[in-house]
């Protein structure tokens, strides 16, 4: 009996993609770095200081939260706006959101000077702090994501009787999730409202919360589109192109609104000249706007682009690059130096971050391999065969 169990376990592990083993090694190395960080403290393991208390980890957190916003964005489209044809993307997107938020909580834990007091916000509330709201919202929304993903875990167990109850309260839970996620996405922008002396004017804005929320919507949709392509390569599963096309139709409106508000805010503040007089920061900001907003907004407005899987991927990658650059600019590159002091992450900061990111990808791979995460999606092979058949000319009988 025990031998049969071992054989089955070995066969299951052998069915994993080869890159999963590399991810496991990187995760283990990252865990080693994390243990040393907990033992030695921030001062000996990072290059952060009182001048630069935010480093690579915070940049990663804000970027990951934006892309993990795919979960609440899709939930709103499916359950609130009744775009039920997008439902096939819910399970893989919720899993990505859950692991994304989980990684943020892990990184925040290591980013605390007194990591042993991570629980203090639960019992010592600071109601005037934006970080207090962010902490609670992220914790609550992560719990809601666990609930939303629970049917995947329970489907083939003796606890599947709970599925009926879970389904009954899905809509209230989804509404709660959208509310808490929207609150903290915007509240992350609120953290920058008090940073006027340090943050360059091209990124500083009193309406930064609105910018963060809008950009998280664009990041979420781009994540779903990119994920539909990556899942073909890794899991042989994907979404129908008409779903990608439907999501793509939303992007010009979101990106266009972001662009109009951003340029209008700079014009109102009399800061448009900074677009061309801020040296490398002007280059970074214009790269954000051109690569991450203008180009993809134009691409997604073209139907031929939206109906092409590869072209949609390219447009979504432009958006993702813009979001990535924006978050790193706001948390790192655009922060003014003090007393000539600058910041660059230590090797332990990088190793820990690589370990956490690898762990997220590893858990996602394992979950997709052992659970019905992609049960509602298309088989990529069937889709390619159908496309090949559609592209072939109809056979003309001889003599016609």
Residue pairs with C-beta under 8 A, 6 or more apart in sequence:
12 369
12 370
15 369
16 365
16 366
16 369
17 234
17 365
19 365
20 362
20 365
20 366
23 358
23 359
23 361
23 362
23 365
24 358
24 362
26 354
26 355
26 358
27 355
27 358
27 359
27 362
28 355
29 351
29 354
29 355
30 351
30 352
30 353
30 354
30 355
30 356
30 358
30 359
31 355
33 45
33 348
33 351
33 352
33 355
34 110
34 352
34 355
36 45
36 348
37 45
37 46
37 110
37 348
37 352
38 110
38 115
41 113
42 48
42 113
45 346
45 348
45 349
46 55
46 345
46 346
46 348
46 349
47 55
47 343
47 344
47 345
47 346
47 349
48 54
48 55
48 343
49 341
49 343
51 337
51 338
51 339
51 341
51 343
52 335
52 341
52 342
52 343
54 331
54 332
54 335
55 332
55 343
55 345
55 349
56 332
56 345
56 349
56 350
56 353
57 107
57 108
57 110
57 111
57 349
57 352
57 353
58 111
58 331
59 327
59 328
59 331
59 332
60 107
60 353
60 357
61 104
61 107
61 108
61 111
62 188
62 327
62 330
62 331
63 323
63 324
63 327
63 328
64 100
64 103
64 104
65 100
65 101
65 104
65 138
65 184
65 185
65 188
65 216
66 185
66 212
66 215
66 216
66 219
66 220
66 323
66 327
67 100
67 219
67 220
67 222
67 223
67 320
67 323
68 96
68 97
68 100
68 101
68 104
68 220
68 223
69 97
69 181
69 185
69 216
69 217
69 219
69 220
69 223
70 93
70 96
70 97
70 219
70 220
70 221
70 223
70 224
70 227
71 93
71 94
71 96
71 97
71 98
71 100
71 145
71 148
71 177
71 181
71 220
72 97
72 141
72 177
72 178
72 181
72 182
72 220
73 216
73 217
73 220
73 221
73 224
74 86
74 89
74 90
74 93
74 94
74 220
74 224
75 90
75 94
75 148
75 174
75 177
75 178
76 174
76 178
77 83
77 86
78 84
78 86
78 87
78 90
79 170
79 171
79 174
79 175
80 174
80 175
80 178
83 246
85 242
85 243
85 246
86 243
86 246
86 247
87 376
88 239
88 240
88 243
88 376
88 377
88 378
89 224
89 227
89 228
89 239
89 243
89 377
90 148
90 376
91 149
91 152
91 372
91 373
91 374
91 375
91 376
92 227
92 231
92 368
92 373
92 374
92 377
93 223
93 224
93 227
94 145
94 148
94 149
95 149
95 152
95 364
95 367
95 368
95 373
96 223
96 227
96 364
97 145
98 142
98 145
98 146
98 148
98 149
99 360
99 363
99 364
100 360
101 138
101 141
101 142
101 145
102 142
102 360
103 356
103 357
103 359
103 360
104 138
105 138
105 139
105 142
106 356
107 352
107 353
107 356
108 118
109 115
109 118
110 352
112 118
121 131
121 132
121 135
121 136
125 132
126 132
130 187
130 190
130 191
131 191
133 183
133 184
133 187
134 184
134 187
134 188
134 191
137 180
137 181
137 183
137 184
137 187
138 184
140 176
140 180
141 177
141 180
141 181
141 184
144 173
144 176
144 177
144 180
145 177
147 166
147 173
148 170
148 173
148 174
148 177
150 162
150 166
151 163
151 166
151 167
152 367
152 371
152 372
152 373
153 371
154 160
154 162
154 163
154 166
155 163
155 371
155 372
156 372
182 213
185 212
185 213
185 216
186 209
186 210
186 212
186 213
187 209
188 209
188 212
189 208
189 209
189 210
189 211
189 212
189 213
190 208
190 209
192 199
192 203
192 204
192 205
192 208
192 330
193 206
193 208
193 209
195 204
195 335
196 204
197 336
198 335
198 336
198 338
199 330
199 334
199 335
199 336
200 278
200 281
200 334
200 335
200 336
201 269
201 271
201 274
202 266
202 271
202 274
202 275
202 278
202 281
202 282
202 285
202 334
203 285
203 329
203 330
203 334
205 211
205 265
207 261
207 265
210 261
211 258
211 261
211 262
214 254
214 257
214 258
214 261
215 258
215 323
215 326
217 254
218 251
218 254
218 255
218 258
218 319
218 323
219 319
219 320
219 323
221 247
221 248
221 250
221 251
221 254
221 316
221 319
222 251
222 296
222 316
222 317
222 319
222 320
222 323
223 320
224 239
224 247
225 244
225 247
225 248
225 312
225 313
225 315
225 316
226 313
226 316
226 317
226 320
228 238
228 239
228 243
228 244
228 309
229 238
229 309
229 310
229 313
231 237
231 238
231 374
231 377
231 380
232 238
232 380
234 365
234 368
235 368
235 374
236 379
236 380
236 381
237 374
237 377
237 378
237 379
237 380
238 377
238 378
238 380
238 383
239 377
239 378
240 378
240 383
241 307
241 309
241 312
244 306
244 309
244 312
245 303
245 306
245 307
245 312
248 300
248 305
248 306
248 312
248 315
249 300
249 306
251 296
251 297
251 300
251 315
251 319
252 297
252 298
252 300
252 301
255 293
255 294
255 296
255 297
255 300
255 319
256 297
258 293
259 289
259 293
259 294
259 297
262 289
263 272
266 272
266 274
266 275
274 282
275 282
275 285
275 286
276 282
278 285
281 329
281 333
281 334
284 325
284 329
284 333
284 334
285 329
287 322
287 325
288 322
288 325
288 326
288 329
289 322
291 318
291 321
291 322
291 325
292 318
292 319
292 321
292 322
292 323
292 325
292 326
293 322
295 315
295 318
296 315
296 316
296 318
296 319
296 322
299 305
299 311
299 314
299 315
299 318
300 306
300 312
300 315
304 311
305 311
305 312
305 315
306 312
332 343
345 353
367 373
368 374
